[in-house]
Amino acid sequence: MILAALRPLLKPNGLSISFRTLATTTTPPKPKQNKKLPLAGLKVLDLSRVLAGPYCTQILGDLGADIIKIEHPVRGDDTRAWGPPYAPYLDGREGQGESAYYLSVNRNKRSLALSFADPRGQRILQKLATQSDILVENYLPGSLKKYSLDYTTLSSLNPRLIYTSITGYGQTGPYANRPGFDVMVEAEFGLAHLTGSRDGPPVKVGVAVTDLTTGLYAVNSILAAVVARATTNEGQHLDVCLSDCQVATLANMGSSVLISGDKDSGRWGTAHPSVVPYQSFPTANGDIFVGGANDRLFGILCERLGKKEWASDARFKSNSDRVANRTVLEALIEAETRRLDTAEWQQRFEGSGLPFAVVNDVKGTMEHEHVQARGMVQTIAHPACGPIKVISPPVKYSNAEPSVRRPPPLLGEHTDEILGDMGLSEGEIRALRDEGVIS
């Protein structure tokens, strides 16, 4: 029995932890169905920190999965300290508050503050793993083996476990043991080289886009593994890494190099290497992006700029002509767009069929009428910070309702609840807290 194997390891220092009987059947009962939450009934053990892993598990939580977030009992997730800004505490507790960074990717989770450096913490996590469908972790390859929390150990206890490892460089390869943050991967694998002004230095993207795309790939692979498990009744190990995902998302730029065998064309700022005009232009008081992506759209742009003759100019008649003469054309367009402010250009372009967009800052984005109309910002109640605004789940379903049901948890907010559900008594939980195993 699994429980029999675990019980002796949960008694150091004279502390005996008693669990309720643990079923060992390999065919668990079907999860409770919830039409509005398609992942209801799935349990996720989240050992990840910072961004890619928490972003992945937050999406699973939005869709209804029960996410148990494991945090260090003293400092918690690294991002709890990544501020300002902070949402200040309103309930009198000490501290600066909850960081905006942490709040952005940790809703719909329960926090269990536990040290797995202690054998008792390890056994608690092993027990949770036997009850979980999915585990997500983002430690360096091999790091969890010394705690008996590696895939081999946990899959032997729960063969249906989908064990998801998110790392910088993967479980194999020459960089496997190198720690990797988003910006390093952006730099090493092409994205920073492609980003920035034409004559400027390489720059990182304004958000940690490689972390985010890796989180999305992780969600995709987890759901594929859940579907596969329905047929095979077996879990598997998913090796998801930032470097692979960054290479994959080079997409057409990567394909261009593979097909041509030549180096890429470098940075283009907001412009496009092979479509002109397709970029941002300055106005009298801001910037506006226009997409004259074919001859018809270029003709509309010329008309709205008051320069119909450009459409028949031999230098600009086809996209190839415009690419060849982009420096001349871009300067001509800029001279016109600078004449009026952004709102006036909006009025001229609206309803014309020309793709265009105002270049907004982030505050302008969150207050944008379309963002508001689509329900992409909502206010939720936080137990210590009061009402806070959060970004909503983005996908609208005709037959489901992903939702924000729990605010991002305080550190250890659900420790007692989770351990109590596992069968630990109040005295056992108190003893673990007194010895610093949990908080």
N, C-alpha and C positions, 0 to 999 in steps of 0.2 A: 504493500500500500504506500502511496505517495506520502500520506500523512505520517505514517510510521517512520518513514525515512527522514522526514523533516523534524519531527518532534524532539529527538535528542539534541539537535543542533540549536534549539531555541531555549537552552537552559544554562547558559554561562552565568557565572556569578550567583548561582543559586536561584535565578529567576526562572520560573516555569511558565511558559505561555501555552495556554490550552486553546486549540481551535475546535470549532464544531467539526463534525465528520465531513471529510472532503470526498465528494463523489469522484470516482476514477474512470467512469465510463468514457469511451472515446467518441460516443455519439451523444452530445449534450442536447437538452431539450431545445426545440425551436425558439428563437428569440421572439419576444412579444412584438407583434406588428403594430406600427403606428403609421397610418396613412400619410400624416403630415410630416413625419420625420423618418425618411427611408432607412437610416442607419440605426434606428432605435433597437436596442437589444444587443448591440455590439459593445464590448468593453475594450478600452484601449489603455494600456499601461504606458505612460509617457515619461521616459527618462531623458528627454531632450531639453536643451536650453538655448537661449538667444533667439534665433529667427527661423531658420529653415525647418527645423523639427516642430517648434511650437506653431508655426504657420500651418504646417501640415495637419497637426492634431486639432487645431482650432477649426479648420474646414470640416474635419470629421465630426467634431462636436456640434457645429452648426447644423449638420445633417442628422443629428440625433444620437450619435455614439456617446457613451459614458466615458469621459476622459479623466483618468486619475493621474494628476501631474505630480511627479516625485521631485522634491526640492531639498537642497541642503538645509538642515534644520536651523542654521544661523543666518546665512547670507541669501539663501534661496536662489532663484534663477539670476544669472549674472545681470540681466537687463533691469532688475529691480533697482539697481544703482545707476542706471544709464540715464541721467538727467542733468540739468533741467530740460524740459519742464516736468513738473510733478502735479498730480491732482492732490491738493492738500487734504490732510486728515481733518475731518470736522467733528470727530467724536472724542477728542481730547487725548488720543494716544500720541506718543512721541514719534518724531521722525518727520522727514520732509514731505512724505506722502507716497503715493504710488506713481511710478514713472510712466510717462506717456508711452514710452517704448514698450514697457512690459504690458501695459493695458491694451496695446494694439493687437496682440497675438495670443491672448490667454483667456478669452471668454469661454463660457460653456465647459469649464474644467473644475475639478475638485483638487485642492492642494493637500498632499500628504508630505509633511516635512519630516524626513527620515534620513539617517546616515547609513549608507550601506558599507561604510568602512567597518562597522560593527557586525559581527556574525548574526546577531538577532535581526538587524535590519536586512541583511542578505536573505535570511529565511522568510521574513515577511514578504519581501519582493518575489521570492520564489513561489510562495503560496499565491500571491496575487497573479503571477504569471500563469499558474495552473488554471486560474479562473478567467483569464483574458483571451480575447480573440486576436489582438494585435499588440505588439510592443514596438515602440519607436525610441531609438537612442541615437545620440550623435557624439559618441566617444571615439577616440583614436582606435583603429583596429587592434583587437586583442586586449584592450584596457579592462574590459569587464570580465575577462576570464578569471582573473585572480580573486574576483568576488563571487565566482560561480554564477554569473549572470549572463554568460555568453550564449550564443545560439545553440551550440551543441548541448550544453547542460539543460537549458530551459526547454528545448524541443524534445529532449528525452522525458521530461516531466509532462509536457503538453504537446503531443505531436501535431495538433491542429493550430499551434501558434504561428502567426505571421509576424516574423521578427524583422523589423525594418531598421537597417543601419544607414544613417545619413552622415557622411564624412566629407572632408574637403577633396580627397583624391581617391577614394575607394578602398576596398579591402585588399587589392593587389596592385602591382606596378611599382616602379622605382620611387614614387612619391607617397606611397601608401601611409607611411608613418609620419608624414609631415603635417603639422597642424595647418589648417587653411581657413582663412576668413574670406568673405565675399570679395573684397577689393583685391586681394592677392590673386584670386582665381580670375577676376575680370582682367587683371593685368597680364597674367601668364598665358591665358587662352583666348586672346584676340579682341575682347570687347573694349577694353580701354584704348587700344590702338585705333579702333574705329570710331571712337567717341571724342568729340571736341571740334573746335574750329579748324578750318582748312590749314592754316599756317601755325596753329597753336600746338601745345603739348597734349599728349594723351590725358584723358580725364576719366574718372569713375562716373558711373551713372548716378543720378541724384538720389535714388533709393537703391537698396541692396537687392538689385533685380536678380542676381544669380542665386542668392538665398531663396528668393520668392519662387523663381521658376523651379528650383530644386524641390521646394516644398510641394509645389503643384505636381511635379513628376512623381513624388513620393505618394501623394494621394492617389494618383492614377494607378500606380503599381499596386498599392494596397488593395484598392477596389478590384483590380484584376485578380489578385491572389484570393480575395474573398469569393469571387465567382468561381475560380478554379477549385477552391476547397469544397464547394458545394457538390462537386463531382467526385473529387479524389478523397475527400475527408482528411486531407493532409495540408499542413501549413508549409511555409518555406521561408528562406532567408532572402531578403531583398537588399541588394547592395546599391544604394543610391548616393551619388556624390556630386559635389558642385562642379568639378572639372568636366565630368562627362556631360552634365546637363548644360554647362556653358558651351561646350563644343557643339552639342545638338542644336542649341538656339542660335548659333551663327547662321543657320538656315541657308537662305539664298546667297549670303556673302561667302559662307563656307563652300557651297556648291560651285560658285563662280570660280574660286581658286582651284578646286578639284578638277573641274572641267577644262579650264584654260591652261592650268599648270603654271600660271603667272602669279606674281604677287598681287595682293589687293590694291585698290586705288587710294587707300588711306582715309583720312578723316574728311568729312564734308560738312561739318556743322549741322545746320538744319536742312541742308540741301541733299539731293539724291544724286548718286553717281551717274545714273543713266536715264533720268527723267527730268526735264526742265520745261517750265518752272515748277518746282515742287519744294517749297521751302518757306521760311518765315521772312517777312520784309518789315522794316521799321515804318511806323506811321508817325504822325506829328506828336503823339503822346504815348506810344507803346509799340506793340508788334502784332502783326496778323499773318497767319499761315495761309497760303493759297496752293491749290493742287491743280495746276494746268496739265494734267497727266496725259492728255491726248490732244489731237488737233482741234476737235470740237470745243473742249474745255478751254484750250488756249484762246480760241476765238472769242469765247464768252468773256474771258479775262480782259482781252484787248478792248472789247466793247465797253465793259464797265470801267476800264481805266480811261476811256475816251480816246483810245488809240487803235481804232479799227484797222488802220493801215498796216499795223505790225503783223496781222494774221496773214497777209499776202506778201510780206517782205521775204525775198528769197533766202535771207539769212535765217528766217524763223519758220518757214513753211511746214517742215516736218520736225518730229521730235529729234531725229538725228541731226538736223540742221541746228536746232536750238541747243543741243548738247555741245556741238562744235563751236557755237558762238555764245556760250552761256555767260561769259564775262561781260560781253556787250549788253546782252538782253537783261541780265540781272541788274546792271547799273541803270538801265532805262526804266525798269519797273520800280526800282527803289526811288528814283527821282520823282515818280508819280505818287507812290504810296506815302512819301513824306509830306505831301501837300495837305493831307486831311488827317483828322484824328481817327482813332480806331472805330468809334461809334459811327462815324460817317461812312467808313468803308463797309462796316457791317450792313448798314442800310442799303448801300449800293449793290452788295453781293447777295443779299437775302432774296431768295426766290428765283435766282438766276440759273440755278443748276450747277453753279461752280462750287466745288468743295472748298470750304474756308473755315478758319477757326481763329478766335482771339487767343493769344498766348496769356493764360492766367497764372497767377501765383497760386500756392496751395490754399491760402485762405479764400481767395476768390473762387477756387474750385469747390471747396466745401459749402460755400454760400451760393453757388451757381443755381439758377432756377431749374435747370434740367436735373442736376444732382438731387435737389430737393424734391422735385416732382417724382423722381424714380425711387424715393425713399432710401437713398444711399447713406443718409446720416440719421441716427436715431438717438434718443436719450434713454439711458437705463439707470436704475438705482444701484448705487454701490454702498455696501454696508458701512464703510468708514469715510468715504469721500462724497457721499450724497449723489445727486444727479450728475452723470457724466455723459458726454456725447461720444458715440463710437461710430465707426464705419460699418454699414450693414452687410450681410451676405449678399454677393452681387447677382447671383443667378435667380431668375424668377421661373418657378415651375408651375405647370398647369394643374398638377395633382400632388403637390407636396409644398411644405412651408418651412424651409430652413429658418431658424430663428435664434435670437439671443435670449436664452432662458436663464443663464447665470452670468453675473458680472465676473470679470477676472478675479480670481480668489486672492484673499490675503494669504500670506505665508502661513502654511499649516492650518488654514481655516477648517479643513475637513478631516484633519488627522484622527480625531476621536471618532468621528462618524464612520470613516473607512475601516479603522481597526476594530471598532465595535461590530460592524457588519461581518468582519472576519471571525468573530467569536471571542475576541479578547475582552476580559472583564475590565471594569473601571480601575481596579487595583493594579492590574497588569499594565494598563496604559499609563497610569500614574508613575509606576516604577520605571518604565522605559523613558518617560519624560525627565524624571529626576536624574537619570544616569546619562542624559544628553543624547539618547538614541533617536528621539523624536522631539518635535516641538509643536 
